[in-house]
Amino acid sequence: MAQRRVIVYPPLVTGGRRVRFGDQILGTAHSLTDLAVLLRHAGLDGVDALDVAESDVIEWHEGGPEVWKR
């Protein structure tokens, strides 16, 4: 991916997880596919759900790629 870290914050009470790429908040993802879309819009071409589930560049807080709800 890129040298900047992707941080996926803990699940929100309302569902989904906030996503940060470097110093920019990209939005809220509700699935691996949503996360991949946010990263593609941030300029990471060719990223898909499998990439984000297995990436060592992504820092998952309070649950891994399978946790999207509290």
RAHU-V570723 format. One line per field, one symbol per residue. ss: DSSP state (~ for helix, > for strand, _ for the rest). Layout:
BEGIN
ss: ???
END
This chain:
BEGIN
ss: _____>>>>>>_____>>>>>__>>>>>>__~~~~~~~~~~_______~~~~~~___>>>__________
END
